């Protein structure tokens, strides 16, 4: 079957087509809270083209309630004949969430953890580089046990540009060296290498808290900014750019009623 999977984040929405476990096409668009259900439908159909006729199911996770509301309306009005699953409390994920309030954990984080536990086994740590940089931890039993959230690379750089009197916006890119020779590269060094050091430090502390050997933990990098960091972080085992889309596929499959 062909699944349309959508990960609606604070800044970007990632849309993918999956044929079984294979991601056959993917797109990244702005998450615009002003976009209506009809506009989302036009956008989706424009991206998919003739492939829209092949869609057998839809799986969605979202961190922006206003956009999710429009997606629900779009799915009902424009894709009403297609089975759709929205990841939210009450939907079967197959991963226990050991948190003070499981309902407050972002659905994208649960989906990432499910994919990590299913595809790589536990213990595992997922680092998702997006609007925020999130850390999600799965123990050896395949249970979600918590994580951490830090400001994303892009918003940190934007904040420096706005609040620093003699600083300015610069391209988010890897500089020539850690010890920068100009202001632009100094900002880039602080962002790229600073975040890399932060990730390594947090991952090391998490592994120590899990109380397992470091070599037993799969550390997975995902998110659209991961390629900028993955080579400068010595802690990563796997770079999985489509982890969230794979997790959405798994949730969709878990919520299908077996044929009689």
N, C-alpha and C positions, 0 to 999 in steps of 0.2 A: 504494500500500500504506500501511497504518497502522503506524507504528513507535512502540513504547514506549521512550523514552530515559531513563536514570537516571544522574545525576551524584552519586555518594555522597561527600560531603565530610566533614570532621572534625566539623562542627557541624550541618550541614543536608544533606538529600538533596533534590535537585531532580529532579522527575519531569515529563516532558512527553510529549504525544502529537503526532506529526508526520504530516501527510498530505503526502507529498513534502517540499518545502522549508518548508512552512508549519507553524508550531507552533499547533495547534488548541486545546490545553488544557495547563495547567501547574499544578503544585503544589509547595510547599516544606514539608518535614516535618523533625522532629528526627532526627538520626542517632543512634539509641540502640543501643549495642553489646549490650544485653541482649535486644533484640528477636529472636525466633526466626524461622526460615524460615516457619513457619505464620502467625505474627503479621504478618510482612511481606506474605504473600499476602492475608490478611484486609484489611490496610490498602490495598494496591494495588487490590484488587477493590472495596473500598468507595469509593475515590476515583474509579475509572473507571466504576463502575455498569454500565449496559448496554453502554458502549463497550468493555468488556473483550473482548467477542465479536469486535470488529473488529480486534484486534491481530494483525498478521501477523509481526512480528519484534520483538526486544528488543535494545537496545544499552546496555551498562553500562560506566562507568569508576568507579574507587573509590580512595580514599586510606586507607581503614580496612579492613585485612585481615580482622578478625573479622566485620565486617558483610558484606564481599564473600563470605565463606564461607557465610553464611546466605542470601545472594542466590543463590549457585550452587545450593544445596540447594532453594531455593524454585523456581527456574527449572526444575530437573529434576523436582521433585515436582508442581508446580502448573501449569507452562507447558511441559510436555514436548513438546507438539506444535507449539511455536512456535520458529522459528530464533532463537537467541540468540548474541550476540557480546559477549565481555568483553574490553575493551581491556587488553592486557598484552603482554609480550615475545613475539614470534612472530606476533602479529596484524598484518596488513598495514595500514599507515596511509598510505603514500605520501609521507611526509615524512622525509627523512634527519635523523638526530639527531647533531649534531657535538659530542658531550660526551665527557669523560674516561670516564664509565661510563653509556652510554645507558640501561641497565636501571634506574638509580636515579631517572630523571626521572619525576615523577608523571604518571600516564596522563591526568589532566585537563589538564595543561599541554601535553602532546602533542596532545590533541584540540583545545584552544583554538588552538594554532599551526597545525594543519591547516586549521581553519575560516578562520583569518585569511588564510593563504596562498591558499586556494582561492577564498574569497569576495571578498577585497580585494587579493590579490597582495602580493608582497614588494617592498621591505623593509617590515616591520610590527612593531609592539610591542603586545603584549596586556597590559593591566593588569587583573588579576582581584581584585576586592575581596571577600574572604571571610574565613574564620577567619584566614588569613594574606593579606597583599597580595602577589601574585606578579607578576613582570614576565617576559615571555617574548618572545624576539626571533627573528624570521625574516628572513633576508637576501634579497637580490634574486633569488637562485636558488631560493627556496622551501625553504631548509634551516633547521632549528632550530639556532641557534648558542649558545643559553644564556639566562641571565636573572638574576634576583635575587629574594630572598624577604625580606620584612620582616613584623613583627608586624601582625596585623589590627587594625582600628580598635576593634572591640568588645573584644577581649582586652586591648588596651592600656588602654582606659578602665576595664575591670574590675580590672586590676592596680593602677592608681592608687587606685581605691577601697579595695582591700584593704591596700595598703602605706602609703598616706598617712594619718597619724594624724588630721588634721583635714579629710580629704577624704571624699567619700561617692559612692555610685553616682548617676549622673545619666542623664537621657534622652539618647540619642545623636541630637542634632539640631543643625541649623545655628543658631548664635547670631545676635544682632542685628548684632554688629560684631566685628572682630578684637580691638579694645581693650575687654575685657570690664569690666563694672561690678559683677559679683558672682562668687562662687566657682563657681556652677553654670555660668555662661556662660564663665568663664575656662577651665574644663575642656573645655567644648564647643569653644571657640575653638582651644585647643591641639590637640584631636583633629582637627577638620574642616579648619581652615586650615593646621595643622601638617602633616597628612598630604598636603594638596593641594600644599604647597610641596615636600615630600619627593618626591612623584610627579613634579612638574615638573622637579626637579633631577635625579632618576635618569634620566628619559626624555631629558633634554638630554644627559647624559653618555653614554648609550647611543647616541644618534644620532651624537654626535661620534666615538665609538669605531667605529661602522659606517663612518664616513668618507663619508657621503652627505649631500646637501642635506636640510635638515629638511622641506622641502615635498614631498619624495619619499617620506617615511615615513608610513604609515597608523598612527595610534595609537588603539587600540581599548580602550574601557572596558567591562568586563563584571563580573558578580557581583552579588549581591543588595544590596550596600551602595554600588554605583556611583552610583545616583541622588542620594545624599547629597553626592558629591564632584564629579560630572561638570561642573557649572556653575561650579565654583570652580577648576578646572584648565584652564589655557589651552592645554594640549598635546593635548587629545583631538580626533581627527578624526571618530570614530564612537562612538556608544553602542549596543552590541549585547548586549542582556540575555540572548538565547538562543544565544550563541556556542557554548557547550559542547554544547548539545543539537544544534545544527547540525553540529558536529564529529562527534558520535556517529553522526548520520545518514550522514555521509560515510564513516566507518570501516565502518559496516554495509554500505553499498553496495559498498565496495571488497573486501569479504570474501564476497560472494555468488558462487556458482559459476554461470557463464553456462548458460542452458538449452541443451540439445542441439538 
